[in-house]
Amino acid sequence: MKCIPYSVLLKDLEIQNLWELEDLIIEAVYTNIIQVDFCIGHDIQKKDINNIVKTLHEWCDGYEAVLLGIEQQVLIANQYKENHNRTQQQVEAEVTNIKKTLKATTSSLAQEMERQLTEQEQPTKKMSKVKGLVSSCH
């Protein structure tokens, strides 16, 4: 592994502008002419590191708060779903019971009506014409 400082590259390549050097390096990396294993960003100053760390911690805290809110909403949604499913099962069970009751009631009514029709269809017994004895107590 070879480490070449920017100052050496600028001098040896006779490039006057840092941005031109970086553009050349980027193009060389993309075309696989060179491989970069490690580099230190020139945009960050040592004095900025504490502020960057603070900003990242704040971002993480905000992220955790949002994540906690989402987890709570998921719990509420799951609880709502469970309640809805339980209510739906109760309604379905009640509908099944009502259907059974109606079927049993309908069956009983049908049997009763059939019995009544059968009784009406049977010929009624004729009253015998028996003359009663008239008692005469004179």
ZIBEL-V720601 format. One line per field, one symbol per residue. ss: DSSP state (H for helix, E for strand, C for the rest). burial: b if it has 9 or more other ideal C-beta (glycine too) atoms within 8 Angstrom, else e. Layout:
ss=???
burial=???
This chain:
ss=CCCCCHHHHHHHCCCCCHHHHHHHHHHHHHCCCCCCCCCCCCCCCHHHHHHHHHHHHHHHHHHHHHHHHHHHHHHHHHHHHHHHHHHHHHHHHHHHHHHHHHHHHHHHHHHHHHHHHHHHHCCCCCCCCCCCCCCCCC
burial=eeeeeeeebbeeeebeeeebbeebbeebbeeeeeeeeeeeeeeeeeeebeebeeeeeeeeeeeeeeeeeeeeeeeeeeeeeeeeeeeeeeeeeeeeeeeeeeeeeeeeeeeeeeeeeeeeeeeeeeeeeeeeeeeeee
